[in-house]
Every structure is written in C-alpha cells, then in structure tokens.
C-alpha cells in the first residue's frame, strides 16, 4: 500500500465514516492490515497535532490597541 492510498484510507475512515470492510475491500488488503494502516495513520496525525497550549495560543485573538483621540 502506498502512502497516498494509506492517507486516503485514513481520511475516508475519519471524514466519511467508511466501514473497515469497505476500505479493505477497496484496497485489497486484510482486515488486520487495514486496522494496522489506520492506526499508523492516526499516530502520524496525532504526532503532528498541536499541543493544548499551542492550540489555545493560536486561537487567542491578538491584543487590541486603543488610542485615545481626546486632547487633555
């Protein structure tokens, strides 16, 4: 199985809710191999996911600066 086909398998499982029986049939692999490839792909995605602190920092809006136009 190529990296591309493995990525498609993982994305179909995650996004489309495709059943493993259909995924293994489409890729001509066994069920155990299908689950191995699925878990491998999920592990790769999880390793690339931001940690909680980084995700919250990225989601935080930038600080706003206010200027007062009133003269003393």
PDB file as gemmi writes it, atoms N, CA and C in Angstrom:
CRYST1    1.000    1.000    1.000  90.00  90.00  90.00 P 1                      
ATOM      1  N   UNK A   1       0.845  -1.169   0.000  1.00  0.00           N  
ATOM      2  CA  UNK A   1       0.000   0.000   0.000  1.00  0.00           C  
ATOM      3  C   UNK A   1       0.895   1.237   0.000  1.00  0.00           C  
ATOM      4  N   UNK A   2       0.609   2.150  -0.889  1.00  0.00           N  
ATOM      5  CA  UNK A   2       1.400   3.378  -0.961  1.00  0.00           C  
ATOM      6  C   UNK A   2       0.983   4.335   0.156  1.00  0.00           C  
ATOM      7  N   UNK A   3       1.831   5.322   0.404  1.00  0.00           N  
ATOM      8  CA  UNK A   3       1.500   6.338   1.418  1.00  0.00           C  
ATOM      9  C   UNK A   3       0.208   7.066   1.050  1.00  0.00           C  
ATOM     10  N   UNK A   4       0.041   7.347  -0.234  1.00  0.00           N  
ATOM     11  CA  UNK A   4      -1.164   8.040  -0.694  1.00  0.00           C  
ATOM     12  C   UNK A   4      -2.412   7.219  -0.390  1.00  0.00           C  
ATOM     13  N   UNK A   5      -2.373   5.939  -0.732  1.00  0.00           N  
ATOM     14  CA  UNK A   5      -3.548   5.085  -0.504  1.00  0.00           C  
ATOM     15  C   UNK A   5      -3.835   4.934   0.989  1.00  0.00           C  
ATOM     16  N   UNK A   6      -2.774   4.887   1.801  1.00  0.00           N  
ATOM     17  CA  UNK A   6      -2.966   4.805   3.246  1.00  0.00           C  
ATOM     18  C   UNK A   6      -3.618   6.089   3.756  1.00  0.00           C  
ATOM     19  N   UNK A   7      -3.161   7.234   3.260  1.00  0.00           N  
ATOM     20  CA  UNK A   7      -3.754   8.510   3.665  1.00  0.00           C  
ATOM     21  C   UNK A   7      -5.225   8.571   3.270  1.00  0.00           C  
ATOM     22  N   UNK A   8      -5.549   8.094   2.086  1.00  0.00           N  
ATOM     23  CA  UNK A   8      -6.947   8.077   1.639  1.00  0.00           C  
ATOM     24  C   UNK A   8      -7.771   7.163   2.533  1.00  0.00           C  
ATOM     25  N   UNK A   9      -7.225   6.013   2.893  1.00  0.00           N  
ATOM     26  CA  UNK A   9      -7.923   5.090   3.789  1.00  0.00           C  
ATOM     27  C   UNK A   9      -8.245   5.782   5.116  1.00  0.00           C  
ATOM     28  N   UNK A  10      -7.239   6.436   5.702  1.00  0.00           N  
ATOM     29  CA  UNK A  10      -7.437   7.108   6.991  1.00  0.00           C  
ATOM     30  C   UNK A  10      -8.467   8.223   6.858  1.00  0.00           C  
ATOM     31  N   UNK A  11      -8.346   9.041   5.816  1.00  0.00           N  
ATOM     32  CA  UNK A  11      -9.285  10.154   5.643  1.00  0.00           C  
ATOM     33  C   UNK A  11     -10.704   9.672   5.385  1.00  0.00           C  
ATOM     34  N   UNK A  12     -10.853   8.608   4.611  1.00  0.00           N  
ATOM     35  CA  UNK A  12     -12.196   8.067   4.381  1.00  0.00           C  
ATOM     36  C   UNK A  12     -12.802   7.558   5.682  1.00  0.00           C  
ATOM     37  N   UNK A  13     -11.975   6.937   6.514  1.00  0.00           N  
ATOM     38  CA  UNK A  13     -12.470   6.424   7.792  1.00  0.00           C  
ATOM     39  C   UNK A  13     -12.853   7.574   8.712  1.00  0.00           C  
ATOM     40  N   UNK A  14     -12.005   8.613   8.771  1.00  0.00           N  
ATOM     41  CA  UNK A  14     -12.267   9.734   9.670  1.00  0.00           C  
ATOM     42  C   UNK A  14     -13.392  10.638   9.179  1.00  0.00           C  
ATOM     43  N   UNK A  15     -13.361  11.000   7.906  1.00  0.00           N  
ATOM     44  CA  UNK A  15     -14.291  12.007   7.395  1.00  0.00           C  
ATOM     45  C   UNK A  15     -15.604  11.438   6.873  1.00  0.00           C  
ATOM     46  N   UNK A  16     -15.525  10.317   6.178  1.00  0.00           N  
ATOM     47  CA  UNK A  16     -16.724   9.741   5.567  1.00  0.00           C  
ATOM     48  C   UNK A  16     -17.394   8.692   6.432  1.00  0.00           C  
ATOM     49  N   UNK A  17     -16.675   8.215   7.447  1.00  0.00           N  
ATOM     50  CA  UNK A  17     -17.240   7.156   8.278  1.00  0.00           C  
ATOM     51  C   UNK A  17     -17.310   5.834   7.539  1.00  0.00           C  
ATOM     52  N   UNK A  18     -16.407   5.652   6.557  1.00  0.00           N  
ATOM     53  CA  UNK A  18     -16.410   4.401   5.791  1.00  0.00           C  
ATOM     54  C   UNK A  18     -16.112   3.227   6.724  1.00  0.00           C  
ATOM     55  N   UNK A  19     -16.790   2.133   6.478  1.00  0.00           N  
ATOM     56  CA  UNK A  19     -16.575   0.929   7.278  1.00  0.00           C  
ATOM     57  C   UNK A  19     -15.282   0.252   6.863  1.00  0.00           C  
ATOM     58  N   UNK A  20     -14.642  -0.370   7.827  1.00  0.00           N  
ATOM     59  CA  UNK A  20     -13.378  -1.043   7.550  1.00  0.00           C  
ATOM     60  C   UNK A  20     -13.557  -2.120   6.490  1.00  0.00           C  
ATOM     61  N   UNK A  21     -14.684  -2.807   6.498  1.00  0.00           N  
ATOM     62  CA  UNK A  21     -14.903  -3.860   5.495  1.00  0.00           C  
ATOM     63  C   UNK A  21     -14.846  -3.287   4.081  1.00  0.00           C  
ATOM     64  N   UNK A  22     -15.376  -2.081   3.889  1.00  0.00           N  
ATOM     65  CA  UNK A  22     -15.336  -1.450   2.568  1.00  0.00           C  
ATOM     66  C   UNK A  22     -13.926  -0.972   2.238  1.00  0.00           C  
ATOM     67  N   UNK A  23     -13.231  -0.413   3.216  1.00  0.00           N  
ATOM     68  CA  UNK A  23     -11.883   0.099   2.988  1.00  0.00           C  
ATOM     69  C   UNK A  23     -10.916  -1.015   2.609  1.00  0.00           C  
ATOM     70  N   UNK A  24     -11.012  -2.154   3.307  1.00  0.00           N  
ATOM     71  CA  UNK A  24     -10.099  -3.257   2.985  1.00  0.00           C  
ATOM     72  C   UNK A  24     -10.441  -3.881   1.638  1.00  0.00           C  
ATOM     73  N   UNK A  25     -11.712  -3.926   1.316  1.00  0.00           N  
ATOM     74  CA  UNK A  25     -12.118  -4.458   0.016  1.00  0.00           C  
ATOM     75  C   UNK A  25     -11.602  -3.552  -1.111  1.00  0.00           C  
ATOM     76  N   UNK A  26     -11.718  -2.234  -0.926  1.00  0.00           N  
ATOM     77  CA  UNK A  26     -11.256  -1.280  -1.943  1.00  0.00           C  
ATOM     78  C   UNK A  26      -9.747  -1.334  -2.136  1.00  0.00           C  
ATOM     79  N   UNK A  27      -9.012  -1.690  -1.092  1.00  0.00           N  
ATOM     80  CA  UNK A  27      -7.550  -1.703  -1.158  1.00  0.00           C  
ATOM     81  C   UNK A  27      -6.968  -3.101  -1.297  1.00  0.00           C  
ATOM     82  N   UNK A  28      -7.842  -4.099  -1.339  1.00  0.00           N  
ATOM     83  CA  UNK A  28      -7.410  -5.494  -1.496  1.00  0.00           C  
ATOM     84  C   UNK A  28      -6.391  -5.892  -0.425  1.00  0.00           C  
ATOM     85  N   UNK A  29      -6.733  -5.585   0.832  1.00  0.00           N  
ATOM     86  CA  UNK A  29      -5.888  -5.939   1.967  1.00  0.00           C  
ATOM     87  C   UNK A  29      -6.759  -6.650   3.003  1.00  0.00           C  
ATOM     88  N   UNK A  30      -6.107  -7.296   3.972  1.00  0.00           N  
ATOM     89  CA  UNK A  30      -6.863  -7.988   5.016  1.00  0.00           C  
ATOM     90  C   UNK A  30      -7.373  -6.978   6.045  1.00  0.00           C  
ATOM     91  N   UNK A  31      -8.320  -7.412   6.837  1.00  0.00           N  
ATOM     92  CA  UNK A  31      -8.886  -6.548   7.875  1.00  0.00           C  
ATOM     93  C   UNK A  31      -7.804  -6.162   8.886  1.00  0.00           C  
ATOM     94  N   UNK A  32      -6.974  -7.113   9.270  1.00  0.00           N  
ATOM     95  CA  UNK A  32      -5.925  -6.795  10.249  1.00  0.00           C  
ATOM     96  C   UNK A  32      -4.943  -5.772   9.677  1.00  0.00           C  
ATOM     97  N   UNK A  33      -4.596  -5.900   8.403  1.00  0.00           N  
ATOM     98  CA  UNK A  33      -3.715  -4.918   7.767  1.00  0.00           C  
ATOM     99  C   UNK A  33      -4.408  -3.562   7.677  1.00  0.00           C  
ATOM    100  N   UNK A  34      -5.697  -3.579   7.398  1.00  0.00           N  
ATOM    101  CA  UNK A  34      -6.454  -2.328   7.343  1.00  0.00           C  
ATOM    102  C   UNK A  34      -6.402  -1.583   8.660  1.00  0.00           C  
ATOM    103  N   UNK A  35      -6.613  -2.285   9.756  1.00  0.00           N  
ATOM    104  CA  UNK A  35      -6.546  -1.644  11.069  1.00  0.00           C  
ATOM    105  C   UNK A  35      -5.129  -1.194  11.412  1.00  0.00           C  
ATOM    106  N   UNK A  36      -4.121  -1.991  10.998  1.00  0.00           N  
ATOM    107  CA  UNK A  36      -2.729  -1.578  11.222  1.00  0.00           C  
ATOM    108  C   UNK A  36      -2.447  -0.257  10.506  1.00  0.00           C  
ATOM    109  N   UNK A  37      -2.850  -0.165   9.244  1.00  0.00           N  
ATOM    110  CA  UNK A  37      -2.618   1.060   8.459  1.00  0.00           C  
ATOM    111  C   UNK A  37      -3.413   2.226   9.022  1.00  0.00           C  
ATOM    112  N   UNK A  38      -4.621   1.973   9.480  1.00  0.00           N  
ATOM    113  CA  UNK A  38      -5.446   3.028  10.070  1.00  0.00           C  
ATOM    114  C   UNK A  38      -4.780   3.579  11.328  1.00  0.00           C  
ATOM    115  N   UNK A  39      -4.347   2.702  12.218  1.00  0.00           N  
ATOM    116  CA  UNK A  39      -3.725   3.138  13.467  1.00  0.00           C  
ATOM    117  C   UNK A  39      -2.390   3.836  13.216  1.00  0.00           C  
ATOM    118  N   UNK A  40      -1.651   3.352  12.221  1.00  0.00           N  
ATOM    119  CA  UNK A  40      -0.408   4.008  11.822  1.00  0.00           C  
ATOM    120  C   UNK A  40      -0.678   5.445  11.392  1.00  0.00           C  
ATOM    121  N   UNK A  41      -1.677   5.618  10.549  1.00  0.00           N  
ATOM    122  CA  UNK A  41      -2.029   6.948  10.047  1.00  0.00           C  
ATOM    123  C   UNK A  41      -2.507   7.877  11.141  1.00  0.00           C  
ATOM    124  N   UNK A  42      -3.312   7.371  12.051  1.00  0.00           N  
ATOM    125  CA  UNK A  42      -3.802   8.187  13.162  1.00  0.00           C  
ATOM    126  C   UNK A  42      -2.639   8.600  14.059  1.00  0.00           C  
ATOM    127  N   UNK A  43      -1.680   7.705  14.263  1.00  0.00           N  
ATOM    128  CA  UNK A  43      -0.497   8.033  15.070  1.00  0.00           C  
ATOM    129  C   UNK A  43       0.300   9.165  14.428  1.00  0.00           C  
ATOM    130  N   UNK A  44       0.454   9.117  13.113  1.00  0.00           N  
ATOM    131  CA  UNK A  44       1.175  10.183  12.401  1.00  0.00           C  
ATOM    132  C   UNK A  44       0.423  11.505  12.544  1.00  0.00           C  
ATOM    133  N   UNK A  45      -0.873  11.476  12.384  1.00  0.00           N  
ATOM    134  CA  UNK A  45      -1.661  12.710  12.536  1.00  0.00           C  
ATOM    135  C   UNK A  45      -1.561  13.258  13.962  1.00  0.00           C  
ATOM    136  N   UNK A  46      -1.622  12.388  14.934  1.00  0.00           N  
ATOM    137  CA  UNK A  46      -1.558  12.817  16.334  1.00  0.00           C  
ATOM    138  C   UNK A  46      -0.205  13.441  16.660  1.00  0.00           C  
ATOM    139  N   UNK A  47       0.852  12.914  16.070  1.00  0.00           N  
ATOM    140  CA  UNK A  47       2.184  13.466  16.323  1.00  0.00           C  
ATOM    141  C   UNK A  47       2.316  14.872  15.752  1.00  0.00           C  
ATOM    142  N   UNK A  48       1.561  15.176  14.698  1.00  0.00           N  
ATOM    143  CA  UNK A  48       1.631  16.487  14.071  1.00  0.00           C  
ATOM    144  C   UNK A  48       0.655  17.488  14.690  1.00  0.00           C  
ATOM    145  N   UNK A  49      -0.261  17.006  15.505  1.00  0.00           N  
ATOM    146  CA  UNK A  49      -1.271  17.884  16.102  1.00  0.00           C  
ATOM    147  C   UNK A  49      -0.628  18.797  17.140  1.00  0.00           C  
ATOM    148  N   UNK A  50      -1.099  20.033  17.219  1.00  0.00           N  
ATOM    149  CA  UNK A  50      -0.537  20.933  18.233  1.00  0.00           C  
ATOM    150  C   UNK A  50      -0.961  20.512  19.627  1.00  0.00           C  
ATOM    151  N   UNK A  51      -0.121  20.829  20.597  1.00  0.00           N  
ATOM    152  CA  UNK A  51      -0.484  20.584  21.983  1.00  0.00           C  
ATOM    153  C   UNK A  51      -1.561  21.578  22.404  1.00  0.00           C  
ATOM    154  N   UNK A  52      -2.141  21.363  23.552  1.00  0.00           N  
ATOM    155  CA  UNK A  52      -3.228  22.216  24.025  1.00  0.00           C  
ATOM    156  C   UNK A  52      -2.774  23.661  24.169  1.00  0.00           C  
ATOM    157  N   UNK A  53      -1.601  23.884  24.758  1.00  0.00           N  
ATOM    158  CA  UNK A  53      -1.119  25.247  24.966  1.00  0.00           C  
ATOM    159  C   UNK A  53      -0.929  25.976  23.636  1.00  0.00           C  
ATOM    160  N   UNK A  54      -0.318  25.282  22.671  1.00  0.00           N  
ATOM    161  CA  UNK A  54      -0.094  25.897  21.362  1.00  0.00           C  
ATOM    162  C   UNK A  54      -1.409  26.162  20.632  1.00  0.00           C  
ATOM    163  N   UNK A  55      -2.355  25.256  20.738  1.00  0.00           N  
ATOM    164  CA  UNK A  55      -3.648  25.445  20.082  1.00  0.00           C  
ATOM    165  C   UNK A  55      -4.402  26.620  20.693  1.00  0.00           C  
ATOM    166  N   UNK A  56      -4.376  26.717  22.021  1.00  0.00           N  
ATOM    167  CA  UNK A  56      -5.069  27.837  22.673  1.00  0.00           C  
ATOM    168  C   UNK A  56      -4.397  29.162  22.350  1.00  0.00           C  
ATOM    169  N   UNK A  57      -3.076  29.173  22.286  1.00  0.00           N  
ATOM    170  CA  UNK A  57      -2.360  30.400  21.930  1.00  0.00           C  
ATOM    171  C   UNK A  57      -2.689  30.840  20.513  1.00  0.00           C  
ATOM    172  N   UNK A  58      -2.787  29.891  19.613  1.00  0.00           N  
ATOM    173  CA  UNK A  58      -3.102  30.213  18.227  1.00  0.00           C  
ATOM    174  C   UNK A  58      -4.535  30.704  18.072  1.00  0.00           C  
ATOM    175  N   UNK A  59      -5.431  30.223  18.919  1.00  0.00           N  
ATOM    176  CA  UNK A  59      -6.833  30.603  18.831  1.00  0.00           C  
ATOM    177  C   UNK A  59      -7.124  31.927  19.524  1.00  0.00           C  
ATOM    178  N   UNK A  60      -6.205  32.377  20.353  1.00  0.00           N  
ATOM    179  CA  UNK A  60      -6.395  33.609  21.106  1.00  0.00           C  
ATOM    180  C   UNK A  60      -6.305  34.808  20.167  1.00  0.00           C  
ATOM    181  N   UNK A  61      -7.261  35.713  20.236  1.00  0.00           N  
ATOM    182  CA  UNK A  61      -7.210  36.874  19.352  1.00  0.00           C  
ATOM    183  C   UNK A  61      -6.030  37.776  19.729  1.00  0.00           C  
ATOM    184  N   UNK A  62      -5.461  38.460  18.750  1.00  0.00           N  
ATOM    185  CA  UNK A  62      -4.328  39.334  19.061  1.00  0.00           C  
ATOM    186  C   UNK A  62      -4.781  40.492  19.948  1.00  0.00           C  
ATOM    187  N   UNK A  63      -3.870  40.998  20.767  1.00  0.00           N  
ATOM    188  CA  UNK A  63      -4.253  42.103  21.643  1.00  0.00           C  
ATOM    189  C   UNK A  63      -4.622  43.331  20.815  1.00  0.00           C  
ATOM    190  N   UNK A  64      -5.621  44.025  21.267  1.00  0.00           N  
ATOM    191  CA  UNK A  64      -6.035  45.235  20.563  1.00  0.00           C  
ATOM    192  C   UNK A  64      -5.401  46.448  21.218  1.00  0.00           C  
ATOM    193  N   UNK A  65      -5.077  47.393  20.411  1.00  0.00           N  
ATOM    194  CA  UNK A  65      -4.525  48.634  20.951  1.00  0.00           C  
ATOM    195  C   UNK A  65      -5.569  49.716  20.763  1.00  0.00           C  
ATOM    196  N   UNK A  66      -5.759  50.461  21.775  1.00  0.00           N  
ATOM    197  CA  UNK A  66      -6.717  51.557  21.687  1.00  0.00           C  
ATOM    198  C   UNK A  66      -5.964  52.862  21.828  1.00  0.00           C  
ATOM    199  N   UNK A  67      -6.387  53.799  21.066  1.00  0.00           N  
ATOM    200  CA  UNK A  67      -5.780  55.118  21.181  1.00  0.00           C  
ATOM    201  C   UNK A  67      -6.869  56.125  21.500  1.00  0.00           C  
ATOM    202  N   UNK A  68      -6.544  56.981  22.336  1.00  0.00           N  
ATOM    203  CA  UNK A  68      -7.498  57.988  22.770  1.00  0.00           C  
ATOM    204  C   UNK A  68      -7.261  59.245  21.933  1.00  0.00           C  
ATOM    205  N   UNK A  69      -8.284  59.706  21.267  1.00  0.00           N  
ATOM    206  CA  UNK A  69      -8.136  60.885  20.418  1.00  0.00           C  
ATOM    207  C   UNK A  69      -8.553  62.165  21.146  1.00  0.00           C  
ATOM    208  N   UNK A  70      -8.904  62.022  22.395  1.00  0.00           N  
ATOM    209  CA  UNK A  70      -9.318  63.205  23.153  1.00  0.00           C  
ATOM    210  C   UNK A  70      -8.083  63.933  23.679  1.00  0.00           C  
ATOM    211  N   UNK A  71      -8.034  65.226  23.460  1.00  0.00           N  
ATOM    212  CA  UNK A  71      -6.916  66.046  23.967  1.00  0.00           C  
ATOM    213  C   UNK A  71      -7.174  66.402  25.410  1.00  0.00           C  
ATOM    214  N   UNK A  72      -6.113  66.505  26.221  1.00  0.00           N  
ATOM    215  CA  UNK A  72      -6.320  66.850  27.638  1.00  0.00           C  
ATOM    216  C   UNK A  72      -6.789  68.281  27.833  1.00  0.00           C  
TER     217      UNK A  72                                                      
END                                                                             
